Amino acid sequence: MTRIYTPQPLSITAPVVLDGNAARHLIQVLRLTTDDAVVLFNGDGYEYSGHIVTAARHAVTITLIHRSELEPPSPLNIALGLGITKSERMDYSLQKSVELGASAFVPLFTARSVIKLDAQRLKKRQQHWWGIIIAACEQSGRRRIPTLATAVPLATWLTEQYEMSLLLDPRTTLGCDALTPPPSGCIRILIGPEGGLTPAERMSAHEAGFQSIRLGPRILRTETAPLAALAALQILWGDLRNGY
């Protein structure tokens, strides 16, 4: 079933007109036409199914006939602080983390970040990252959309308050199974860039209340580490637990 995101309000009482990239994707890429079925979602927790009633290159009108049940919230609210990495690695981390249930993303400027972004390039990169998140929601069936914060220096993010703050660090011996789940499931995880975090950054994170954990005996790449952490926590306490 074709799933398309749109930011506009959705209702089964009124037709919806998609234009721009959404219309081009339906007509030129997917080759859909009149009467073909489509599912729309806008992040409100529902999805709306209907069919195309008019199809043109730049505008597609859809009649919605059914609204799904509300998607239940995940028992975990996991925010990922990601040291900004090269494009393909960042894209992979975002895409797969959406599939594994991350709730929020915060791109971080760190001392060893390879990518240097001026204001214009950062704006384009933020738009690109948002597109990756939306496409992953369309593919994975998520009806609630993770948030994407504007990139900030690591020191800024460290000042925020969470129930549990975790730093992925192969130097420690503590594993996820030794942790106690936070009462409301609000967790943030810090992952460094390709070169990792500096000793000073790790110290600052510990001073801000981060607890170091280890994900097994192997050193994981920056694009692999958030996925392993998400999967481990979702299995322990989240919506991968016993078929939750």
N, C-alpha and C positions, 0 to 999 in steps of 0.2 A: 504494500500500500504506500503510495506517495505521500510523504509528510512534509509540509511546508510551514516555516515560521513566518508570522507577520506580526508587527508590533501593534496593529490596530485592534480596537475592541471587536469581539466576535459574539454573535448571537444567532440562534436558529430562526429568528424572526426577520432577519434582513439579509439580503445578498451581500457578498463581499467582492470587492474589486481589487485584484492584485496587479501591480504594474512594475515597471523597472526590472530588476534582476529576477524577481520571483516569477514574473510573467514569461520572461525569456527562457528561464530554466524549464518551466512547464511545457512551453510550446516548441522551443528550438532544441533543447537538450533531451527532454524526456519524450517529445513528440506526442504529447497528449492533445486531445481534441474534445469536442462537445460530447457530453454524457460520461466522460471518463471520471472515475472516482478520485477524490482527493481528501486528505485529512489536513486540517489547519490547527495550529496552536499558537498562543501568544504569551505563554509563560504564566498564565493564571492558574495552572494546575489541571486544566481540562484540555481535551482535544475535541475538535468539531469535524464531523465527517459530512461530506456532501458530494456534489458533482458539478462539473463545468457546464455552464449554460451558454456562454459565448467565449470564443477563443480567438484572440488576435495576438500579433507579435508583441505588442506593447501593453496590452490590457486583457486580463482574464477575469470573467465574472463567474462566481461560484455560489451556488445555492447550498446552504447548510441545512441538514435534515436531522442531525443527531448530535447531542453533547454527551461525552463520556462521563463516567464517574470521576470524582476528584482524585487525582493522584495522591496517595498517602505520603506524608512527609517522611523522609529518612530519619531513623533514630539518631543518626550522627550528622552534625553540621561541621564539615571539615573544610577549613580554608588552607590553601597552599600558598606559601610564600616562595616564589620561584626566582632564584637568581637568573637574570636575563642571559639566555644562551643564544647560540647561532640559530638561524631561522628554523631549519628543519627539526632540530632537537626541541625547541620550544613548542613548535606546532605539534609534534608527536606527544609531548607531555600534556599539553592542553587537551588534545583530542581524546587520548586514552583515559585521562583523569575524569573527563566528563562521563565517559562510559562507566567508570568505576564509582561514580556518585559524589565527586567533589562538589562542594556548595559555593565556593568562592575562590578566586585567583587574585593574587597580588604580585605583579612583576616587580622585581627588586633590583636596584642598582647596587652592586657589590664591588669590592676592591678588585676582584679578579674577573669581572665580567669582560668578555672579549669584545662584545658589541658595544659601540659607543653611538648614542643617538642624540641628535639635536632635536629641537622642539618639533620641527616639521616631520622628520623621520619617525619620531616617537608617535606622533599623531597617526601617521600611516600604519605604523606597526600595531598600535592599539586597535585600529579598525580591522586589520588583518587578523589579529588574535580573536576579536569578537566574531568574525566570520567563521573561524575554526570552531569556536564554541557552539555557535548556532548550527553549523553543519553536523557536529557530533550529536547535538540534541535531536536533530531531524532523523539521523540514522539510528540512534539508540532507543528512541521512543520516550525520551524524557519530556515531561510536560512542564516541569519547573526548570527555569534557566539559571545556571550559576551566574553569580555576579563577577564582573571583571573590573578591578580597581585600576585607576591610573597609576602607572609605575612610580614608585617612590624609593628613596634611599633606604637601605636596610635599617639604619638607625631610627628612621621615622616609624617603621612598622613595629620595631621592637617595643615601642612605648604603648602600643595598644594592649587591651586587657582581654584575655581568654581564660576559660576554665582550665584548659590544658594546653601547654606549648611544648612541642617536641622538635628536637634537632637531630637529624639523621647524621650519625657519626660512627664510622667503623672502628674508632679507637676505644669505644666504650664496650662493656660486656652486658649491659642491660638490654633485654629483648622486650618486645611488645607484650608478651604474655605475663610479664611481671608488673604491668601497669594496672591501676584501678580505673575503671571507666568514669569519666566526669558525669556529674548528676544529670545535666541537660544535654550531654553529647557534643558540647562545643569545643572543638579542637583546632589548633593550627599547627602546621608542619612547615619547617624551614628546610629548604633544599638549596644548596649552593650551586654556582655555575660550573662550567667545565673544569676549572682549576680548583674548585672547592672554596670554602671560606678560609679566611686568614685566621691565625691564632687570636688576633685581637677581636675579630668578628665573632668567633666562637665564645670568647670570654664575655663579650657584650651580651650575647644571647643568653648565656648562663646567668649573668647578673640581672637580666630581664625576666628570669623565671623559666627559661627553657630547660627541659630535661633531655639529655642525650640518650638516644636508643640506637641499637644496632639491628640491622636486618640480615642476620646470618653471617657466615664467615667470609663472604666474598665482597669485594668493593664494587658497588654498582655505579653505572654511569648516571649522569645527572638526569637523563630522560627516563631511566629505568627506576631510579630510587622513589619518586613519588608514587609510581604505580604499585611497587611492592608494598609501600607503606599503606596506601589506600586499601589494597586487597587484604592486608593483614588485619587492619582495624575493622574493616567491614565484616570480615569473617568472625572476629572476636566479639564485636558489639553491634554491628550494623546490619544492613539489609542483604548481606551474603551469608548470614548466620542461619544455618538449618533451613534454608529455603524461605527465609523471612519474606 
